[in-house]
């Protein structure tokens, strides 16, 4: 009766790095456009994620792709996949 557990594809999110001050940790802000239920106007919603950056590769302002991971600490649940675009600063 030993059955393999099916692995679901892990979520990936694109966002901008807000902070890289902590060692091996980045803070990423993701933006979603949602439509208001009553007024039908599009509203920006922001979500902040804490992601693990093993090589400290990402800097503030970079556009990055992060992937869902197992709990790495009290608040970190995401892992850096790649830096898509570096900031000009």
ROFI-451298 format. One record per atom (N, C-alpha, C, O, CB): residue number from 1; residue in one letter; x, y, z. Coordinates in pm, 1 decimal. Atoms other than C-alpha are relative to their C-alpha. Glycine has a CB too. Layout:
<rs>
R; NUM; A; X; Y; Z
...
</rs>
This chain:
<rs>
R; 1; X; 81.9; -120.1; 0.0
R; 1; X; 0.0; 0.0; 0.0
R; 1; X; 85.7; 125.8; 0.0
R; 1; X; 37.6; 232.1; 39.3
R; 1; X; -92.9; 0.2; 120.0
R; 2; X; -85.0; -119.7; 3.3
R; 2; X; 294.8; 236.7; -45.7
R; 2; X; -16.5; 69.2; -135.1
R; 2; X; 34.9; 23.2; -237.1
R; 2; X; 150.1; -36.6; 25.4
R; 3; X; 23.9; -76.5; 121.6
R; 3; X; 183.3; 491.3; -300.7
R; 3; X; 81.8; 128.1; 3.5
R; 3; X; 100.0; 189.5; 108.7
R; 3; X; -150.3; 31.7; -16.7
R; 4; X; -75.9; -124.9; 10.6
R; 4; X; 389.7; 783.0; -424.2
R; 4; X; -95.6; 118.4; 6.8
R; 4; X; -201.4; 117.7; -56.1
R; 4; X; 82.5; 4.1; -131.5
R; 5; X; 79.1; -122.1; -8.1
R; 5; X; 253.1; 1124.6; -332.8
R; 5; X; 28.9; 83.5; -123.8
R; 5; X; 144.9; 107.2; -157.6
R; 5; X; 31.4; 80.0; 130.5
R; 6; X; -17.9; -79.1; 121.4
R; 6; X; 194.5; 1331.8; -645.5
R; 6; X; 49.9; 138.9; 36.6
R; 6; X; -5.2; 204.7; 124.8
R; 6; X; -131.9; 9.1; -80.2
R; 7; X; -54.6; -132.7; -23.4
R; 7; X; 404.6; 1647.6; -654.7
R; 7; X; -74.7; 101.6; -84.9
R; 7; X; -77.3; 92.7; -207.7
R; 7; X; 150.9; 3.6; -30.9
R; 8; X; 67.1; -107.1; 71.7
R; 8; X; 202.0; 1953.3; -743.2
R; 8; X; 105.0; 97.2; -51.9
R; 8; X; 209.7; 113.7; 10.7
R; 8; X; -103.2; 72.4; 90.9
R; 9; X; -94.5; -102.9; 43.7
R; 9; X; 375.4; 2217.9; -951.9
R; 9; X; -0.6; 115.8; 98.8
R; 9; X; -106.7; 161.6; 141.1
R; 9; X; -34.8; 50.0; -142.3
R; 10; X; -10.7; -106.1; -98.5
R; 10; X; 503.2; 2486.6; -718.3
R; 10; X; -26.9; 135.5; -65.1
R; 10; X; 9.0; 159.0; -180.5
R; 10; X; 138.8; -1.7; 66.1
R; 11; X; 33.3; -132.9; 50.7
R; 11; X; 379.2; 2843.2; -757.9
R; 11; X; 125.8; 82.4; -21.6
R; 11; X; 221.5; 72.7; 55.2
R; 11; X; -94.6; 72.3; 96.2
R; 12; X; -107.3; -95.3; 22.4
R; 12; X; 611.5; 3101.6; -906.2
R; 12; X; -60.8; 138.9; -8.5
R; 12; X; -172.4; 156.3; -57.4
R; 12; X; 80.4; -34.2; -128.8
R; 13; X; 46.7; -138.0; -5.4
R; 13; X; 578.9; 3477.4; -861.0
R; 13; X; 113.2; 89.7; -47.5
R; 13; X; 230.0; 65.2; -17.2
R; 13; X; -46.9; 39.2; 144.1
R; 14; X; -96.9; -101.3; 37.9
R; 14; X; 753.4; 3773.2; -1021.6
R; 14; X; -22.1; 121.9; 85.7
R; 14; X; -135.8; 156.2; 118.2
R; 14; X; -10.4; 35.1; -149.8
R; 15; X; 13.1; -118.9; -81.6
R; 15; X; 826.1; 4079.6; -817.6
R; 15; X; 129.0; 79.7; 4.8
R; 15; X; 230.8; 40.3; -52.1
R; 15; X; -42.6; -37.3; 139.2
R; 16; X; -113.0; -90.6; -12.8
R; 16; X; 1061.5; 4363.3; -730.7
R; 16; X; 57.7; -14.6; 140.5
R; 16; X; -16.9; -23.7; 238.1
R; 16; X; -42.3; 147.7; -28.7
R; 17; X; -66.8; 12.8; -129.1
R; 17; X; 1318.0; 4333.7; -451.2
R; 17; X; -9.2; 133.3; 73.7
R; 17; X; 37.2; 235.9; 23.9
R; 17; X; 148.6; -43.7; -17.7
R; 18; X; 10.8; -119.8; -82.8
R; 18; X; 1238.1; 4584.6; -176.1
R; 18; X; 120.7; 15.2; 90.0
R; 18; X; 170.0; 126.3; 109.9
R; 18; X; -126.7; -4.1; 83.6
R; 19; X; -108.9; -5.2; -95.7
R; 19; X; 1516.2; 4493.1; 64.9
R; 19; X; 87.3; -123.3; -14.7
R; 19; X; 39.0; -233.3; -41.3
R; 19; X; -53.8; 11.6; 143.2
R; 20; X; -95.0; 111.6; 0.9
R; 20; X; 1829.0; 4279.3; 67.3
R; 20; X; 98.7; 16.3; 114.4
R; 20; X; 213.7; -26.6; 104.5
R; 20; X; 74.8; -8.3; -135.4
R; 21; X; -89.1; -31.1; -111.5
R; 21; X; 1972.3; 4388.3; 401.2
R; 21; X; 33.2; -122.4; 84.8
R; 21; X; 143.9; -132.5; 137.7
R; 21; X; -62.3; 106.4; 87.2
R; 22; X; -25.5; 120.6; -79.4
R; 22; X; 1938.2; 4053.6; 578.8
R; 22; X; 86.9; -96.7; -80.4
R; 22; X; 80.0; -99.9; -203.2
R; 22; X; -133.7; -68.3; 41.8
R; 23; X; -87.8; 96.1; 66.2
R; 23; X; 2193.6; 3782.9; 501.6
R; 23; X; -81.3; -116.3; -56.9
R; 23; X; -156.3; -181.3; 15.9
R; 23; X; 106.8; -52.1; 98.2
R; 24; X; 66.1; 109.2; 72.9
R; 24; X; 2060.9; 3531.7; 242.8
R; 24; X; -152.1; 11.2; -0.2
R; 24; X; -221.1; -89.1; -18.8
R; 24; X; 39.9; -132.7; 59.7
R; 25; X; 143.9; -21.4; 2.0
R; 25; X; 1711.8; 3684.1; 260.8
R; 25; X; -31.0; 125.8; -79.2
R; 25; X; 35.0; 228.4; -62.8
R; 25; X; -56.6; 10.2; 143.4
R; 26; X; 47.6; -117.6; 71.9
R; 26; X; 1532.2; 3919.2; 23.4
R; 26; X; -149.0; 16.6; 25.1
R; 26; X; -220.8; -80.4; 49.5
R; 26; X; 29.3; -11.7; -152.0
R; 27; X; 141.6; -31.0; -10.6
R; 27; X; 1197.0; 4090.8; 52.7
R; 27; X; -47.8; 38.3; -139.1
R; 27; X; 7.4; 129.0; -201.5
R; 27; X; -26.9; 114.6; 104.1
R; 28; X; 49.2; -19.6; 136.3
R; 28; X; 996.9; 4079.5; -271.5
R; 28; X; -144.0; 47.6; 5.5
R; 28; X; -226.2; -7.4; 78.8
R; 28; X; 11.4; -130.6; -83.3
R; 29; X; 136.3; -51.4; 7.7
R; 29; X; 686.7; 4282.9; -353.2
R; 29; X; -58.8; -36.8; -135.1
R; 29; X; -0.9; -6.9; -239.6
R; 29; X; -3.5; 153.8; 22.0
R; 30; X; 70.9; 40.9; 120.8
R; 30; X; 441.6; 4140.0; -606.2
R; 30; X; -125.2; 85.5; -14.4
R; 30; X; -185.5; 125.4; 85.2
R; 30; X; -36.2; -151.7; 4.3
R; 31; X; 114.8; -87.2; 27.8
R; 31; X; 163.0; 4340.5; -771.2
R; 31; X; -104.3; -77.1; -81.2
R; 31; X; -71.3; -143.6; -179.4
R; 31; X; 44.9; 128.6; -76.5
R; 32; X; 109.4; 61.2; 75.1
R; 32; X; -177.3; 4212.1; -884.9
R; 32; X; -103.8; 107.3; -32.8
R; 32; X; -129.5; 196.6; 47.9
R; 32; X; -64.6; -117.2; 80.5
R; 33; X; 111.2; -87.2; 36.1
R; 33; X; -450.8; 4397.1; -1071.4
R; 33; X; -128.5; -78.1; 21.0
R; 33; X; -147.7; -183.4; -39.7
R; 33; X; 12.0; 51.0; -147.7
R; 34; X; 128.8; 63.4; -23.1
R; 34; X; -796.2; 4306.2; -941.8
R; 34; X; -110.2; 100.4; -27.4
R; 34; X; -91.9; 220.8; -10.0
R; 34; X; -10.1; -55.0; 144.0
R; 35; X; 112.5; -86.7; 31.8
R; 35; X; -1132.2; 4443.2; -1043.4
R; 35; X; -88.8; 16.2; 123.4
R; 35; X; -122.8; -81.7; 189.8
R; 35; X; -81.2; -56.8; -119.0
R; 36; X; 87.6; -28.1; -113.1
R; 36; X; -1345.4; 4611.6; -777.4
R; 36; X; -137.1; -58.2; -27.8
R; 36; X; -188.9; -45.4; -138.8
R; 36; X; -9.3; 152.0; 27.2
R; 37; X; 126.4; 70.6; 22.2
R; 37; X; -1668.5; 4418.5; -726.9
R; 37; X; -113.8; 93.0; -39.0
R; 37; X; -191.4; 61.9; -129.3
R; 37; X; -38.5; -76.4; 123.8
R; 38; X; 111.4; -90.9; 26.9
R; 38; X; -1903.9; 4715.8; -725.5
R; 38; X; 30.0; 98.0; -112.0
R; 38; X; -51.3; 116.1; -202.6
R; 38; X; -35.6; 76.0; 124.9
R; 39; X; -28.8; -110.3; 91.5
R; 39; X; -1728.7; 4987.5; -923.2
R; 39; X; 71.1; -41.9; -127.2
R; 39; X; 88.2; 39.9; -217.6
R; 39; X; 81.9; 101.9; 69.5
R; 40; X; -61.8; 57.7; 120.2
R; 40; X; -1554.1; 4762.9; -1179.8
R; 40; X; 129.7; 69.3; -40.4
R; 40; X; 177.1; 50.6; -152.4
R; 40; X; -97.2; 6.1; -115.0
R; 41; X; -127.0; -65.4; 27.7
R; 41; X; -1240.0; 4976.5; -1159.0
R; 41; X; 112.4; -95.0; 41.6
R; 41; X; 98.8; -169.2; 138.9
R; 41; X; 11.0; 137.4; 74.9
R; 42; X; -112.7; 85.4; -33.2
R; 42; X; -904.4; 4798.7; -1158.1
R; 42; X; 84.0; 65.0; 109.0
R; 42; X; 119.1; 182.7; 101.2
R; 42; X; 85.4; -28.3; -124.5
R; 43; X; -72.2; -46.7; -116.9
R; 43; X; -716.6; 4830.2; -829.7
R; 43; X; 127.8; -83.4; 14.0
R; 43; X; 125.3; -205.1; -4.2
R; 43; X; -88.6; -9.6; 128.7
R; 44; X; -124.5; 72.5; -22.4
R; 44; X; -352.9; 4740.4; -761.0
R; 44; X; 4.1; -52.6; 142.7
R; 44; X; -24.3; 19.9; 238.0
R; 44; X; 122.0; 90.5; -28.0
R; 45; X; -17.4; 63.3; -130.4
R; 45; X; -295.9; 4498.7; -474.8
R; 45; X; 144.6; -47.6; 8.5
R; 45; X; 198.6; -100.5; -88.6
R; 45; X; -101.2; -119.2; 21.0
R; 46; X; -139.2; 38.1; -18.5
R; 46; X; 49.9; 4431.5; -333.0
R; 46; X; 11.5; -108.5; 106.1
R; 46; X; -62.2; -108.7; 204.7
R; 46; X; 84.6; 121.9; 38.7
R; 47; X; -28.9; 105.3; -96.5
R; 47; X; 183.9; 4125.2; -151.8
R; 47; X; 150.5; -3.6; 21.4
R; 47; X; 227.7; 8.7; -73.7
R; 47; X; -53.9; -138.9; -48.4
R; 48; X; -142.1; 3.0; -33.1
R; 48; X; 517.5; 4101.9; 26.8
R; 48; X; 39.1; -142.9; 36.6
R; 48; X; -27.2; -208.0; 117.3
R; 48; X; 32.6; 98.3; 116.7
R; 49; X; -51.6; 133.6; -25.2
R; 49; X; 716.3; 3777.9; 28.2
R; 49; X; 143.2; 9.6; 51.6
R; 49; X; 217.4; 100.3; 14.2
R; 49; X; -6.5; -86.4; -128.0
R; 50; X; -137.5; 13.4; -44.2
R; 50; X; 1035.3; 3679.8; 210.3
R; 50; X; 56.7; -123.8; -67.1
R; 50; X; 1.2; -232.9; -54.0
R; 50; X; 10.3; -9.1; 156.2
R; 51; X; -55.1; 109.6; 78.4
R; 51; X; 1257.7; 3463.0; -7.4
R; 51; X; 145.4; -25.7; 36.9
R; 51; X; 217.6; 65.0; 78.2
R; 51; X; -12.0; 29.9; -149.1
R; 52; X; -137.1; 41.0; -28.7
R; 52; X; 1581.7; 3270.8; 42.5
R; 52; X; 86.9; 25.9; -122.0
R; 52; X; 55.4; -19.3; -232.1
R; 52; X; 6.0; -149.3; 40.9
R; 53; X; -95.8; -32.3; 106.0
R; 53; X; 1874.5; 3402.2; -165.9
R; 53; X; 135.9; -51.2; 44.9
R; 53; X; 209.1; 19.1; 114.6
R; 53; X; 4.0; 155.0; -30.4
R; 54; X; -120.3; 67.8; -49.6
R; 54; X; 2164.4; 3162.3; -110.7
R; 54; X; 128.2; 77.1; -29.5
R; 54; X; 216.1; 85.4; 56.3
R; 54; X; 9.5; -138.0; -60.5
R; 55; X; -124.2; -66.0; 41.6
R; 55; X; 2428.8; 3361.6; -301.6
R; 55; X; -2.7; 151.4; 17.8
R; 55; X; 91.1; 219.2; -24.2
R; 55; X; 28.4; -32.2; -144.0
R; 56; X; 18.1; -145.8; -11.4
R; 56; X; 2303.7; 3713.2; -211.6
R; 56; X; 13.5; 66.4; -136.8
R; 56; X; 80.8; 168.5; -150.6
R; 56; X; 103.1; 60.5; 99.0
R; 57; X; -12.8; -46.3; 138.4
R; 57; X; 2265.1; 3766.8; -588.6
R; 57; X; -90.5; 119.3; -30.3
R; 57; X; -54.4; 204.5; -111.4
R; 57; X; -31.7; -113.5; -95.5
R; 58; X; 96.3; -105.6; 31.4
R; 58; X; 1963.2; 3998.9; -587.5
R; 58; X; 30.5; 126.1; 79.5
R; 58; X; 71.9; 120.0; 195.3
R; 58; X; -143.2; -47.3; 28.7
R; 59; X; -18.5; -129.8; -64.5
R; 59; X; 1991.1; 4368.6; -507.5
R; 59; X; -133.1; 75.1; -3.8
R; 59; X; -225.9; 34.0; -73.5
R; 59; X; 113.7; 82.7; -70.0
R; 60; X; 123.0; -78.7; -5.2
R; 60; X; 1725.9; 4632.4; -431.3
R; 60; X; -34.5; 52.8; -139.1
R; 60; X; 51.8; 102.8; -211.4
R; 60; X; 14.3; 116.9; 100.1
R; 61; X; 47.2; -49.0; 128.7
R; 61; X; 1516.1; 4722.1; -735.2
R; 61; X; 1.9; -102.7; -110.9
R; 61; X; -54.1; -77.6; -217.6
R; 61; X; 80.9; 115.3; -40.7
R; 62; X; -5.7; 104.5; 102.8
R; 62; X; 1586.5; 4398.9; -927.6
R; 62; X; -136.4; -66.0; -16.8
R; 62; X; -213.0; -78.3; 78.8
R; 62; X; 106.1; -106.0; 35.9
R; 63; X; 118.7; 79.5; 28.5
R; 63; X; 1302.2; 4211.2; -1095.6
R; 63; X; 40.7; -146.0; 10.6
R; 63; X; 132.5; -190.0; -58.6
R; 63; X; -60.3; 33.3; -141.6
R; 64; X; -40.1; 138.3; -26.4
R; 64; X; 1315.3; 3851.3; -972.2
R; 64; X; -118.6; -94.1; -13.9
R; 64; X; -234.4; -52.4; -11.7
R; 64; X; 61.2; -12.7; 140.2
R; 65; X; 100.9; 106.0; 0.8
R; 65; X; 1127.9; 3523.1; -1001.4
R; 65; X; 27.6; -87.8; 120.7
R; 65; X; 139.8; -134.9; 139.5
R; 65; X; 2.7; -83.6; -134.3
R; 66; X; -14.8; 83.6; -118.2
R; 66; X; 1067.1; 3329.2; -679.6
R; 66; X; -96.7; -117.4; -9.2
R; 66; X; -198.1; -111.1; -78.6
R; 66; X; -24.8; 81.8; 129.4
R; 67; X; 80.8; 122.6; 3.6
R; 67; X; 923.1; 2981.4; -620.7
R; 67; X; -33.0; -42.5; 142.0
R; 67; X; 47.6; -26.7; 233.7
R; 67; X; 74.4; -114.3; -75.2
R; 68; X; 44.8; 49.7; -128.8
R; 68; X; 726.3; 2835.4; -333.5
R; 68; X; 93.3; -112.3; 47.5
R; 68; X; 139.2; -193.5; -32.8
R; 68; X; -146.4; -49.9; -8.8
R; 69; X; -90.0; 100.8; -55.2
R; 69; X; 937.1; 2618.3; -100.4
R; 69; X; -51.4; -45.0; 136.0
R; 69; X; -150.7; 6.8; 187.2
R; 69; X; 144.4; 54.9; 11.6
R; 70; X; 34.2; 43.4; -134.6
R; 70; X; 920.4; 2433.3; 226.8
R; 70; X; 34.8; 112.9; 96.9
R; 70; X; 113.0; 201.2; 61.5
R; 70; X; 74.9; -132.4; 37.9
R; 71; X; -34.5; -105.3; -96.3
R; 71; X; 934.3; 2651.1; 540.2
R; 71; X; 149.9; -1.0; 30.4
R; 71; X; 204.4; -101.5; 76.0
R; 71; X; -80.6; -17.7; 130.4
R; 72; X; -143.8; -12.2; -22.1
R; 72; X; 1293.2; 2775.1; 566.8
R; 72; X; 31.0; 69.9; 131.5
R; 72; X; 138.7; 50.9; 188.0
R; 72; X; 64.5; 75.4; -114.9
R; 73; X; -13.2; -65.5; -129.7
R; 73; X; 1244.2; 2990.8; 877.0
R; 73; X; -140.7; 38.8; 44.1
R; 73; X; -239.4; -8.9; -11.9
R; 73; X; 96.2; 126.0; -6.8
R; 74; X; 131.2; -40.6; -51.2
R; 74; X; 963.9; 3155.7; 1071.6
R; 74; X; -83.2; 70.5; -106.8
R; 74; X; -204.8; 52.1; -112.6
R; 74; X; 16.8; 91.3; 121.1
R; 75; X; 75.4; -77.3; 99.5
R; 75; X; 869.9; 3384.3; 780.5
R; 75; X; 34.8; -34.5; -144.4
R; 75; X; -39.5; 3.0; -235.1
R; 75; X; 23.4; 146.0; 22.2
R; 76; X; -40.8; 29.0; 138.1
R; 76; X; 1056.0; 3250.7; 473.9
R; 76; X; -66.8; -126.8; -51.4
R; 76; X; -50.8; -234.6; 5.9
R; 76; X; 152.6; -14.0; -9.2
R; 77; X; 67.6; 113.0; 63.9
R; 77; X; 846.0; 3025.6; 249.1
R; 77; X; 25.4; -3.5; -150.5
R; 77; X; -39.4; -79.6; -222.3
R; 77; X; -149.9; 6.4; 27.1
R; 78; X; -27.4; -12.4; 142.8
R; 78; X; 991.3; 3115.3; -91.9
R; 78; X; 150.2; -8.8; -23.6
R; 78; X; 229.9; 15.0; 67.1
R; 78; X; -56.5; 133.0; -56.2
R; 79; X; -140.0; 14.9; 39.2
R; 79; X; 1319.3; 3056.8; -278.3
R; 79; X; 22.2; 75.8; -130.5
R; 79; X; -61.7; 70.5; -220.4
R; 79; X; 38.8; -151.0; -15.5
R; 80; X; -34.0; -75.4; 121.2
R; 80; X; 1487.6; 3278.2; -540.8
R; 80; X; 34.2; -96.8; -112.1
R; 80; X; 119.0; -184.5; -95.5
R; 80; X; 118.3; 97.1; 26.0
R; 81; X; -31.7; 81.7; 117.7
R; 81; X; 1486.8; 3115.8; -885.8
R; 81; X; 102.2; 70.4; -89.1
R; 81; X; 207.0; 14.7; -121.7
R; 81; X; -127.9; -31.0; -80.4
R; 82; X; -90.7; -72.1; 88.3
R; 82; X; 1647.1; 3382.6; -1102.1
R; 82; X; -24.8; 150.4; 8.9
R; 82; X; -132.8; 195.7; 46.9
R; 82; X; -16.1; -48.4; -145.0
R; 83; X; 10.8; -145.8; 11.2
R; 83; X; 1713.4; 3753.2; -1140.0
R; 83; X; -31.4; 28.1; -145.4
R; 83; X; 50.0; 0.1; -233.5
R; 83; X; 132.5; 74.7; 47.4
R; 84; X; 43.4; -23.9; 137.2
R; 84; X; 1519.5; 3861.2; -1448.8
R; 84; X; 58.1; 128.2; -57.5
R; 84; X; 97.6; 132.5; -174.0
R; 84; X; -150.7; 5.2; -6.3
R; 85; X; -52.5; -128.7; 46.8
R; 85; X; 1635.0; 4223.2; -1470.4
R; 85; X; 66.0; 70.3; 117.1
R; 85; X; 8.6; 77.0; 225.8
R; 85; X; -113.0; 88.9; -62.0
R; 86; X; -67.9; -71.5; -106.9
R; 86; X; 1888.0; 4417.0; -1267.1
R; 86; X; -41.3; 146.3; -2.3
R; 86; X; -80.3; 199.5; -106.2
R; 86; X; 153.1; -13.7; -13.1
R; 87; X; 38.6; -140.2; -8.8
R; 87; X; 1817.2; 4767.9; -1144.6
R; 87; X; 111.3; 87.1; -55.7
R; 87; X; 226.9; 45.3; -62.4
R; 87; X; -32.2; 39.4; 145.6
R; 88; X; -97.0; -93.4; 58.7
R; 88; X; 1989.7; 5069.7; -1298.8
R; 88; X; 88.4; 62.8; 106.4
R; 88; X; 198.1; 110.1; 76.7
R; 88; X; -72.0; 109.5; -78.1
R; 89; X; -74.8; -66.5; -107.7
R; 89; X; 2105.0; 5199.5; -960.1
R; 89; X; 110.0; -88.0; 52.7
R; 89; X; 182.8; -48.0; 143.5
R; 89; X; -92.6; 39.2; 113.7
</rs>
